[in-house]
């Protein structure tokens, strides 16, 4: 009896992950709408067309952080590259991935 080998890795679909980035601007004077547009451009380069959720979180003394949640393929797990690209944008002080979850369904 002959059994043909099967490559299981080709049959496995990668899951989706939901990632939340926290972007800290350099000062309270930074236009968060403009910064959001630039960050989303970088995310689209990384993850392709995807869904976004934006939240502005008060930090202290008028400084507000931009939190963006988006969906990406699990196979694109090099989030360091995305963080570095966003960190190099004008008016960005720091970037941190605050949450990564596997999407269900």
N, C-alpha and C positions, 0 to 999 in steps of 0.2 A: 504494500500500500504506500502510495506516494502522498506526502503532505507538503503542500507549497508553503514556504515561509511567508509570513505576513509582517509588514513593517508597521507596527502599531503606532509609532510616533506620527506617521502621516495621517492616521485616523483620529488623532486626538485634537479637538478644537481647544484653543487657548481661551482661558476665561477673560473676562473684563475686570478691570480694577478701577475703583473710584479713588481719586487722589485729591487731597486738599493741600494747596500751597498757601503759605502765609508770607506776604511780601511787605516788608517794612520800607517806607519811603525815607529819604534822607532828612526831610523836615516836614513840619505841618503845612508848609506853603505849597507842597507838590500837588498838582492837579491829578487827583485819583482817577478821574475818568480817562484822561490821556494815558496814565500809567496802566490802567486796566486794558486799554486797547493794545498797547505794546506787549503786555504780558500774554494776552490771548493770542496775538500773532505768533509769539514764540511757542506757545502750547500747540497751536495748529500745525506748526512746522514739525513738532515732535510727535503728536498723536493723530494728526489728520483732522478732518472735520468731526467734531464731537459736541456733546452737550456741555454747557457751563452753568455754574451757579456762582453768583458774586455776593459777597458780604463785606461790609465795612465794619471793622471792630475798633472801638475806641481803646487807646492804649493808655496815654497819660499826657497831660499838658497840651491838649489839642492835637496830639499826634494820633493818627488813625492807621491801622493796618488793613491791607487789602487781602481778603481770603477768597481764593478761587478754587472751586471744586469742579473736576472734570473727569471724564471717562476715557480710559485708554486700554489697549490690548495688554494682556499680561506679558506677552512676549517682548514688549518694549520696556524692559526693566532697568535701563540705564538712566535713572532719574538724575544722576549727578550732572550729566550733560545738559539737561533741561535747566537745572538749578544754576549752573554756571552761565548759561546764555541769558537767563533772566537777571542774574546778579550783575552782569555787564551792561545792562540797560542804564540809560541816564536816570537819575533821581531815585535809584534803588540802593538802599543801605544794606539789606540782607534778605535772603530767601530761605525758607525752611519748609520742608514737607512735614506737615503736622499730622497727616492721617493717610493711610493706604488700606483699602478694604477690597476684598473680592466681591464682585457683584453677584447676586443670586438671581438665577432665572435665565 
